[in-house]
Amino acid sequence: MNQLESRVGGLTVGGKVHSLSAWFVLALRLMMGYAFAYSGFTKIIGEFSAGGYLSNVAATNGNPLAGMFAWMGSTPWFVEFANVAVPWGELFIGLGLLVGAFVRLAAFFGALMMLMFYFGNWDMGHGFINGDFAYMLVFLAVAAFAAGRILGLDQYIEQYEIDGVALVERYPALEYVLG
């Protein structure tokens, strides 16, 4: 059993984690990696345009960010940016998760993308929790548990030596993007 403990704002939480949890975290990483890589790839090879989604989705559902989505959908340079950023972002996030490289960075951007989808697909019919919110939490869990170190390339990238010093020891800030 592995022991976890975290302190935030004077509150300490902890618990024991079974060794099989590593397989569960790996499964979450691979599931989200496949979903995002597939979604990005199909958008790249198909017809994808973010303009209609951005212009129309938020206006019909009481979204608190409806004005921001309307602005994004009516701003040509932003629509062109989204037309490139969404499919390629999904593909790169997915590939990073699948091979386990730069997992925390990929998971951060995946969570950010899911947050935007959460607001874009705003629906309070079932309360605040929906699939987009749940996927955002999966991305955050993948990042928190350093899923790239579980059968992933991050474990090797972190230990790559420069002048005899492991990469993450030489550049500690990399710990926030690897793992």
C-alpha positions in Angstrom: 0.0 0.0 0.0 1.1 3.5 -0.8 0.5 6.4 1.5 -0.8 9.8 0.2 -1.0 13.0 2.2 -1.6 16.6 1.2 -1.9 19.8 3.1 -3.8 22.8 1.6 -4.8 25.8 3.6 -4.3 24.2 7.0 -6.3 21.1 6.1 -4.6 17.8 5.8 -6.1 14.8 3.9 -4.5 11.4 3.4 -5.1 7.8 2.8 -3.7 4.5 1.6 -3.7 3.7 -2.0 -3.7 0.1 -3.3 -1.0 -0.8 -5.7 -3.6 -1.6 -8.3 -4.5 2.1 -8.4 -1.5 2.6 -10.8 -3.4 0.5 -13.4 -6.5 2.6 -12.9 -4.6 5.8 -13.4 -2.9 4.3 -16.5 -6.4 3.3 -17.9 -7.7 6.9 -17.3 -4.6 8.3 -19.1 -5.0 6.0 -22.1 -8.7 6.4 -22.3 -8.5 10.2 -22.4 -5.5 10.0 -24.7 -7.3 7.9 -27.2 -10.5 10.0 -27.0 -8.6 13.2 -27.7 -6.2 11.9 -30.3 -9.2 10.3 -32.2 -11.3 13.5 -31.9 -8.4 15.7 -33.1 -7.5 13.4 -35.9 -11.0 13.2 -37.3 -11.3 17.0 -37.2 -8.0 17.4 -39.0 -8.9 15.1 -41.9 -12.6 16.1 -42.0 -14.5 19.4 -42.2 -14.2 21.3 -39.0 -15.2 24.8 -38.2 -15.5 26.3 -34.8 -17.5 29.3 -35.9 -21.0 27.9 -35.7 -20.4 26.3 -32.4 -18.9 29.4 -30.8 -21.6 31.7 -32.3 -24.7 29.6 -31.4 -24.1 27.2 -28.6 -24.0 29.5 -25.6 -26.8 31.8 -26.7 -29.5 29.1 -26.3 -28.8 27.7 -22.9 -28.6 30.5 -20.3 -24.9 30.3 -20.3 -23.2 32.9 -18.0 -20.4 33.3 -20.7 -22.8 33.7 -23.6 -21.3 37.2 -24.4 -17.8 35.8 -24.5 -18.7 32.9 -26.8 -20.7 35.3 -29.1 -17.6 37.5 -29.3 -15.3 34.5 -30.0 -17.7 33.3 -32.8 -18.0 36.7 -34.4 -14.3 37.5 -34.4 -12.8 36.1 -37.6 -9.2 35.9 -36.3 -10.4 34.0 -33.2 -12.5 31.6 -35.2 -9.4 30.9 -37.5 -7.3 30.4 -34.3 -9.9 27.9 -32.9 -10.1 26.1 -36.2 -6.4 25.2 -35.8 -6.1 25.1 -32.0 -9.0 22.8 -31.3 -8.2 19.9 -33.6 -4.4 20.1 -33.3 -4.6 20.7 -29.6 -6.8 17.6 -29.2 -4.4 15.5 -31.3 -1.3 16.6 -29.4 -3.0 16.3 -26.0 -4.1 12.8 -26.9 -0.7 11.7 -28.3 1.0 13.1 -25.2 -1.2 11.1 -23.0 -1.0 7.9 -25.1 2.8 7.8 -25.0 3.1 9.3 -21.5 5.2 12.3 -22.5 4.7 15.8 -21.0 1.6 14.4 -19.3 1.0 17.1 -16.8 1.2 19.8 -19.5 -1.1 17.8 -21.8 -3.5 17.2 -18.9 -3.6 20.9 -18.0 -4.5 21.9 -21.5 -7.0 19.0 -21.7 -8.6 20.2 -18.5 -8.7 23.8 -19.8 -10.3 22.6 -23.0 -12.9 20.6 -21.1 -13.6 23.7 -19.0 -14.3 25.7 -22.1 -16.5 22.9 -23.4 -18.3 22.8 -20.0 -19.3 26.4 -20.4 -20.0 26.1 -24.1 -22.3 23.1 -23.5 -23.8 24.7 -20.4 -26.9 22.8 -19.2 -28.2 22.9 -15.7 -30.9 20.3 -16.3 -29.0 17.8 -14.2 -27.1 20.2 -11.9 -23.6 21.5 -12.2 -22.0 18.2 -13.0 -22.0 16.9 -16.6 -19.7 14.8 -18.8 -17.4 17.8 -19.7 -17.0 18.5 -16.0 -16.2 14.9 -15.2 -13.7 14.7 -18.0 -12.0 17.8 -16.7 -11.6 16.1 -13.3 -10.2 13.0 -15.0 -7.5 15.2 -16.7 -6.7 16.7 -13.3 -6.5 13.3 -11.7 -4.1 12.1 -14.5 -1.9 15.2 -13.8 -2.1 14.8 -10.0 -1.1 11.2 -10.0 1.8 11.7 -12.5 0.4 9.2 -14.9 3.2 9.7 -17.3 5.5 7.8 -15.0 3.3 4.7 -15.3 4.5 2.9 -18.5 5.1 6.3 -20.1 8.0 8.3 -21.5 8.0 10.9 -18.7 9.8 8.5 -16.4 12.7 8.4 -18.9 12.6 12.1 -19.8 12.8 13.0 -16.2 15.9 10.9 -15.7 17.7 12.0 -18.9 21.1 13.2 -17.7 22.8 16.4 -18.7 26.4 16.6 -17.5 25.6 13.7 -15.1 22.5 15.4 -13.5 19.0 14.2 -14.1 16.9 16.6 -16.2 14.3 17.3 -13.4 17.0 17.9 -10.9 18.8 20.3 -13.2 15.5 22.1 -14.1 13.0 21.5 -11.2 10.3 23.5 -13.0 10.0 20.6 -15.5 8.2 18.7 -12.7 5.1 20.7 -13.5 5.0 19.6 -17.1 6.4 16.0 -16.8 5.0 13.2 -14.8 
